[in-house]
Amino acid sequence: MKIFDFQAEFDSGTFKKDAGLNESATAQANENFVYESKGCSRVRTTEMLTWNPITGCTKVSAGCENCPSEVMAKRYQTMGHKRYGNGFNLTMHDEAFRDRQDFEGRHISNSCSPSDWFNENVPYEFLDKIMDSINSYSDLRYQIITKRAERMAEYFATRPIPKNAWLGVAIENQDVKGRIDVLREINAPVRLLSLVPLLEDLGNLDLNGIDWVIVGGESGNKARPMNPQWVMNIQKQCAEQKIPFFFEQWGAWGEDGIKRSTKLNGKKLNGKIYQEMPYWY
């Protein structure tokens, strides 16, 4: 797998920085409000946009405990956002299919960040519409991450996977490492692991068949701290197994164990920014 270093390309001027990431949390939320009206929002992982035909979810494991999407959904509901009239209750948005995603070039659309597309309450018929839409934007790459690996595998067992869909599972602790084995059996163009929020040391990882690993800490007032050694353990294994490693953020707790704003804690690991990705060209 050829590795694309996002940070190196950004430093060289290939990409323009997302100005929204430099603004205050309040300004960012207001900006996201505008994007959400078009079914999109900004995300940190790739500093691109995410397409959200589903909002709301239900909690299935420890990583869901302090869900930032739940907090944001309730905030948007208070602000009168039409897409969040149901708060964090799972809601499917047919109007999202009418919103053209006018991105130039081979950008990534980090999909379903305010929900889980493979939630048990999302019918296969709606998922079919989502996949048809993904197929119609062949120049985009869609990250589809779920905590419901078995349902994703069940769905794609009888349907083709879009060539531009990158499938992933969220892993927060050792209890759910089995999701990796389920993902490994799905014949996706790119298989990725989202280890966000990382809540404990994951020990040894078999990354055979995995194309990308994303790691990050938890944000918010109730965030649980992430031990730097847990992250270094994963980075080391990725380097040994030649897997692209992307460190997203420290979250509310810094590398030094001090709680402060996510922005101030940044995303440097041992003084270096790791933003490797699978090369998608």
C-alpha positions in Angstrom: 0.0 0.0 0.0 1.5 3.3 -1.1 1.3 5.9 1.8 0.1 9.4 1.2 1.4 11.9 3.9 -1.4 14.5 4.3 0.7 16.7 6.5 3.7 16.8 4.2 1.4 17.7 1.2 -0.2 20.4 3.3 3.1 21.8 4.3 4.2 21.9 0.7 1.2 23.9 -0.3 -0.7 21.2 -2.2 -3.8 21.7 0.1 -5.2 24.9 1.5 -5.9 24.8 5.2 -9.4 24.7 6.4 -9.8 28.2 7.9 -12.6 27.0 10.2 -10.2 24.9 12.2 -8.5 28.1 13.4 -11.6 29.7 14.8 -13.1 29.5 18.2 -15.4 26.7 19.2 -18.4 28.9 19.0 -17.5 30.3 15.6 -16.9 26.7 14.4 -20.2 25.6 15.6 -22.0 28.4 13.8 -20.1 27.6 10.6 -21.0 23.9 11.0 -24.6 25.1 11.3 -24.4 26.5 7.8 -22.8 23.3 6.4 -25.4 21.1 8.1 -28.2 22.9 6.4 -26.7 21.4 3.2 -26.3 18.0 4.8 -22.6 18.5 5.4 -20.3 19.4 8.2 -16.6 19.9 8.8 -14.4 17.1 10.4 -10.8 17.1 11.7 -9.7 13.7 10.4 -9.1 14.8 6.8 -10.1 18.5 7.1 -12.7 17.9 4.4 -16.5 17.7 4.5 -18.8 14.9 5.6 -22.1 14.0 4.0 -24.9 13.2 6.5 -28.1 11.6 5.2 -28.7 10.2 8.7 -28.6 12.0 12.0 -29.0 10.6 15.5 -28.1 7.2 16.9 -28.3 4.7 19.8 -25.4 3.7 22.0 -23.8 0.3 21.7 -20.4 0.3 23.5 -18.1 2.3 25.8 -17.0 4.7 23.0 -20.5 6.0 22.8 -20.7 7.2 26.4 -19.8 10.8 25.8 -20.9 11.0 22.2 -20.0 14.4 20.7 -22.6 14.0 18.0 -25.3 13.7 20.7 -24.1 17.0 22.3 -24.1 18.7 18.9 -27.5 17.4 17.9 -29.1 18.8 21.1 -27.4 22.1 20.5 -28.6 22.3 16.9 -32.1 21.3 18.1 -32.0 24.3 20.5 -30.8 26.5 17.7 -33.8 25.5 15.6 -31.9 23.6 13.0 -34.5 21.9 10.8 -32.4 18.7 10.4 -32.2 18.3 14.1 -35.9 18.7 15.0 -35.7 15.2 16.5 -32.6 15.9 18.5 -30.4 12.8 18.7 -33.2 10.4 17.8 -32.2 8.5 14.6 -33.6 10.4 11.6 -33.2 9.7 7.9 -33.1 12.7 5.6 -34.3 12.1 2.0 -33.5 15.7 1.2 -29.8 14.9 1.6 -29.9 13.1 -1.8 -30.9 16.3 -3.5 -27.9 18.2 -2.1 -25.1 18.1 -4.6 -21.6 17.8 -3.2 -19.7 20.3 -5.2 -16.2 19.4 -4.3 -13.4 19.7 -6.8 -10.9 16.9 -7.3 -10.4 13.7 -5.4 -11.5 14.8 -1.9 -12.7 12.5 0.9 -16.2 12.7 2.3 -16.1 11.5 5.9 -19.6 10.1 6.0 -22.1 9.5 8.8 -20.2 11.3 11.6 -23.5 12.3 13.4 -24.8 8.7 13.2 -24.0 5.1 12.3 -25.4 4.1 8.9 -25.6 0.5 10.0 -27.7 1.2 13.0 -30.3 -1.6 13.3 -33.1 0.9 12.7 -31.8 2.0 9.3 -33.6 -0.2 6.6 -31.6 -1.8 3.8 -33.7 0.2 1.3 -32.3 3.5 2.7 -28.8 2.1 2.7 -29.3 1.2 -1.0 -30.1 4.8 -1.7 -27.0 5.9 0.0 -24.8 3.5 -2.0 -26.4 4.6 -5.2 -25.5 8.2 -4.3 -22.0 7.2 -3.5 -21.6 5.4 -6.8 -22.8 8.6 -8.6 -19.9 10.6 -7.2 -17.1 8.3 -8.4 -14.4 11.1 -8.0 -15.0 11.3 -4.2 -13.8 8.9 -1.6 -16.3 8.1 1.2 -15.2 7.0 4.7 -17.9 4.8 6.2 -17.2 4.0 9.8 -19.4 1.8 12.0 -19.5 0.2 15.5 -21.9 -2.4 14.0 -19.4 -4.4 12.0 -21.7 -7.5 11.8 -24.6 -5.6 10.2 -22.2 -3.9 7.7 -20.9 -7.3 6.7 -24.4 -8.7 6.5 -25.5 -5.9 4.2 -22.5 -6.1 1.8 -22.8 -9.9 1.7 -25.6 -9.5 -0.8 -24.6 -6.1 -2.4 -21.6 -4.8 -4.2 -19.4 -2.3 -2.4 -18.9 1.0 -4.2 -15.4 1.3 -5.6 -15.0 4.7 -3.9 -16.2 3.5 -0.4 -13.6 3.1 2.3 -15.1 0.9 5.0 -14.0 1.0 8.7 -14.9 0.0 12.2 -14.5 2.0 15.4 -12.4 0.4 18.2 -12.2 2.0 21.6 -11.0 -0.8 23.9 -10.1 -4.5 23.8 -13.7 -5.6 24.4 -14.5 -4.7 20.8 -11.4 -5.7 18.9 -13.4 -8.5 17.3 -14.8 -5.9 14.9 -11.4 -5.9 13.2 -11.8 -9.6 12.2 -15.3 -8.9 10.8 -14.0 -6.0 8.8 -11.1 -8.0 7.5 -13.5 -10.4 5.8 -15.2 -7.6 3.8 -13.7 -7.1 0.4 -13.6 -3.3 0.5 -11.3 -1.1 -1.6 -9.8 0.3 1.7 -10.3 -1.1 5.2 -9.7 1.4 8.0 -9.7 1.4 11.8 -10.9 4.4 13.8 -9.4 4.1 17.2 -11.3 7.1 18.5 -11.8 7.7 21.3 -9.0 5.4 22.4 -9.9 4.4 26.0 -7.2 1.8 26.8 -4.1 0.1 25.6 -5.2 -2.2 22.7 -2.2 -4.6 23.1 -1.1 -6.4 20.0 -2.9 -5.6 16.8 -3.1 -7.9 13.8 -3.3 -5.4 10.9 -3.3 -7.9 8.2 -5.8 -6.8 5.6 -6.1 -3.3 7.2 -5.1 -0.3 5.0 -5.3 2.7 7.4 -5.3 3.4 11.2 -6.7 6.6 12.7 -6.1 7.3 16.4 -7.5 10.1 18.6 -8.5 11.1 22.1 -11.9 12.1 23.5 -13.2 15.7 23.5 -15.8 17.4 25.8 -16.2 18.1 29.4 -16.6 14.5 30.4 -13.7 13.3 28.2 -11.6 10.4 29.5 -7.8 10.8 29.2 -5.7 8.9 26.7 -2.3 7.6 27.8 0.5 8.5 25.3 1.9 5.1 25.6 -1.3 3.6 24.2 -0.9 5.7 21.1 2.9 5.0 20.7 2.1 1.3 20.9 -0.2 1.6 17.9 2.1 3.9 15.9 5.0 1.5 16.4 2.9 -1.5 15.2 1.7 0.5 12.2 5.3 1.3 11.3 6.3 -2.3 11.7 3.4 -3.5 9.5 3.7 -0.7 7.0 0.2 0.7 7.7 -0.5 4.4 7.3 -1.0 6.0 10.7 -3.1 9.1 11.2 -3.1 10.8 14.6 -6.2 13.0 14.8 -6.0 14.8 18.1 -5.2 14.5 21.8 -8.7 15.7 22.7 -9.5 17.3 26.0 -6.5 15.8 27.7 -3.0 16.7 26.5 0.0 14.6 25.9 1.2 16.0 29.3 -1.9 14.7 31.1 -3.3 18.2 31.6 -6.9 19.0 30.7 -7.4 22.0 28.4 -9.0 22.9 25.1 -8.7 20.4 22.3 -7.2 23.1 20.0 -4.4 23.8 22.5 -3.6 20.2 23.0 -3.2 19.8 19.3 -2.2 16.7 17.4 1.6 16.3 17.8 2.8 12.9 19.1 6.3 13.2 20.5 6.7 16.5 18.7 5.7 15.1 15.3 2.5 15.3 13.3 1.4 11.9 11.9 -1.1 12.3 9.1 -0.5 9.4 6.8 -3.2 8.1 4.5 -3.7 5.4 1.9 -2.7 6.8 -1.5 -6.0 7.1 -3.4 -5.0 8.3 -6.8 
